[in-house]
Amino acid sequence: MLTSSTWIEAFKSFFRTCEAIEAAMDPLSISAGVIAVLQAATSVGQGLKLLRRLSEAQTFVENLASEISAMKSLCSLMCLAITDLESSLEANNQ
């Protein structure tokens, strides 16, 4: 079980580590690190947007295929109607 003295020693060790890191890094290095993290976050965000668009693309293609099928059926019906109309006109002319 952790005692209060163990917690205090752990905190002191953590604080010394933070001081060492702070002493080792100059402001320019810290700024460069922050910029690198922001650029990485931006890249991840753009990748997620692309994945979202790609997942929506399948639905778009399926909807488009359905509309094309409906248009094909409509064109077939129109061809039948035109053929029937032509047949009726030829029968009336004879």
SVG drawing of the C-alpha trace seen along z (x, -y; Angstrom):
<svg xmlns="http://www.w3.org/2000/svg" viewBox="-58 -31 77 33">
<polyline fill="none" stroke="black" stroke-width="0.4" points="0.0,0.0 1.2,-3.5 1.9,-5.7 2.0,-9.4 5.8,-9.4 5.7,-7.3 3.4,-9.7 5.7,-12.6 8.8,-10.9 7.0,-10.1 5.9,-13.7 9.4,-15.0 10.8,-12.6 8.3,-13.8 9.0,-17.4 12.8,-16.9 12.1,-15.2 10.0,-18.1 12.6,-20.6 15.3,-18.6 13.1,-18.6 12.4,-22.3 16.1,-23.1 17.0,-21.0 14.4,-22.6 14.8,-26.1 11.7,-28.1 12.4,-27.5 12.5,-23.8 9.2,-23.9 7.6,-26.0 8.8,-23.6 7.4,-20.7 4.0,-22.4 3.9,-23.2 4.8,-19.6 2.0,-18.3 -0.5,-20.8 0.5,-19.7 0.1,-16.0 -3.4,-16.8 -4.3,-18.6 -3.1,-15.7 -5.1,-13.2 -8.2,-15.5 -7.8,-15.6 -7.4,-11.8 -10.6,-11.4 -12.5,-13.7 -11.3,-11.6 -12.4,-8.4 -15.8,-9.9 -16.2,-11.0 -15.0,-7.5 -17.6,-5.8 -20.3,-8.1 -19.1,-7.3 -20.4,-3.8 -23.9,-5.1 -23.7,-7.6 -22.7,-5.0 -25.5,-2.7 -28.1,-5.5 -26.7,-6.4 -27.0,-2.8 -30.6,-2.7 -31.4,-5.9 -29.8,-4.5 -31.9,-1.3 -35.0,-3.4 -34.2,-5.5 -33.5,-2.3 -37.0,-1.0 -38.6,-4.3 -36.8,-4.2 -38.0,-0.7 -41.6,-1.7 -41.3,-4.7 -40.0,-2.4 -42.9,-0.1 -45.4,-3.0 -43.8,-4.4 -43.9,-1.0 -47.6,-0.6 -48.4,-4.1 -46.6,-3.4 -48.5,-0.1 -51.8,-1.9 -51.0,-4.6 -50.0,-2.1 -53.2,-0.1 -55.3,-3.3 -53.6,-4.2 -54.3,-0.9"/>
</svg>
